[in-house]
């Protein structure tokens, strides 16, 4: 099992940037596909970005493509989400997730472990 703890959320003005971090416990971090999801009030959990186990492949939701960058540092057991040009519609709780799979998934059900989330609020 793995425990995930997100950090880096906060309040930012539209057009600003945030870098979210997800610190993972355990000794098998490199075996997990990692993803970021978000959930806004009144909406279902939404895929944001995912990264393969070795970091060679990434995938982004159309809503954040060009504005978000997912990366990972397996030596530090950490995955990051850099978000630029933030918009009010980016406001959500952002969750880090880990999947016991070599494949990148966009469905929350494909992920096995979840962090508690970090709030991102973008003001207009």
C-alpha positions in Angstrom: 0.0 0.0 0.0 1.0 3.6 -0.4 -0.1 6.8 1.4 -0.4 10.0 -0.7 -0.3 13.5 0.7 -0.9 16.5 -1.5 0.3 20.0 -0.9 0.8 23.3 -2.7 -2.8 24.4 -3.1 -4.1 27.8 -2.3 -5.8 30.9 -3.5 -4.4 32.5 -6.7 -5.6 35.1 -9.1 -6.7 34.2 -12.6 -3.6 34.0 -14.8 -1.4 32.9 -11.9 0.4 29.7 -11.3 0.6 26.9 -8.7 2.8 23.9 -8.3 1.1 21.0 -6.6 3.1 18.2 -5.0 2.1 14.7 -4.0 4.4 12.9 -1.6 4.1 9.1 -1.5 5.1 6.8 1.3 6.3 3.3 0.7 9.1 1.7 -1.3 7.4 0.9 -4.6 6.6 4.4 -5.9 8.2 3.6 -9.2 5.7 0.8 -9.8 2.7 3.1 -9.9 1.1 5.1 -12.6 0.3 8.4 -11.1 -2.5 10.7 -11.8 -4.0 14.0 -10.8 -7.8 14.5 -10.6 -10.0 17.4 -9.5 -13.5 17.8 -8.2 -15.3 21.0 -8.3 -18.5 21.7 -6.4 -21.5 20.0 -8.0 -19.3 18.0 -10.4 -17.9 14.5 -10.6 -14.3 13.8 -10.2 -12.4 14.8 -13.3 -9.2 13.6 -14.8 -6.5 16.2 -15.1 -3.2 14.5 -15.9 -1.3 11.2 -15.6 2.2 10.0 -15.9 3.7 6.6 -16.6 5.9 4.8 -14.1 9.2 5.9 -15.5 7.9 9.4 -16.5 8.3 8.7 -20.2 4.7 9.2 -21.1 2.2 11.9 -20.0 -1.4 12.5 -20.8 -3.5 15.6 -20.2 -7.2 16.5 -20.2 -8.1 18.9 -23.0 -9.2 21.4 -20.4 -5.6 21.8 -19.1 -3.5 20.9 -22.1 -0.9 23.5 -22.7 -1.3 24.9 -19.2 -0.4 21.9 -17.0 2.7 19.8 -16.7 2.9 16.6 -14.7 6.2 15.3 -13.6 7.6 12.8 -11.2 10.8 12.3 -9.2 11.0 8.6 -8.3 14.0 9.2 -6.2 11.9 11.5 -4.0 8.7 9.5 -4.2 7.0 12.7 -5.5 4.7 13.6 -8.3 4.1 17.2 -9.3 1.5 19.2 -11.2 2.5 22.6 -12.4 -0.4 24.7 -13.5 -0.1 28.0 -15.3 -2.5 30.5 -16.7 -5.1 29.5 -14.1 -8.7 30.1 -14.7 -11.6 30.4 -12.3 -12.9 27.1 -13.7 -9.8 25.4 -12.4 -11.1 25.9 -8.9 -11.5 22.5 -7.3 -10.1 20.1 -4.8 -7.1 18.4 -6.5 -6.4 14.8 -5.7 -3.3 12.7 -6.3 -3.9 9.1 -7.2 -1.8 5.9 -7.7 -2.6 2.9 -9.9 -1.1 -0.5 -9.7 -0.8 -0.6 -13.4 1.6 0.1 -16.2 -1.1 1.8 -18.2 -2.3 5.4 -18.0 -5.9 5.6 -17.1 -8.3 8.5 -17.0 -11.1 6.9 -15.1 -10.9 7.4 -11.3 -12.0 3.8 -10.8 -8.7 2.6 -12.3 -6.7 4.1 -9.5 -6.1 2.2 -6.2 -4.9 4.9 -3.8 -5.9 8.5 -3.2 -4.7 11.4 -1.3 -6.9 13.6 0.8 -6.8 16.5 -1.7 -5.7 20.0 -1.7 -7.9 23.0 -2.5 -7.1 25.2 -5.4 -9.1 28.4 -5.7 -8.7 30.8 -8.6 -10.3 34.2 -8.2 -11.4 36.4 -11.1 
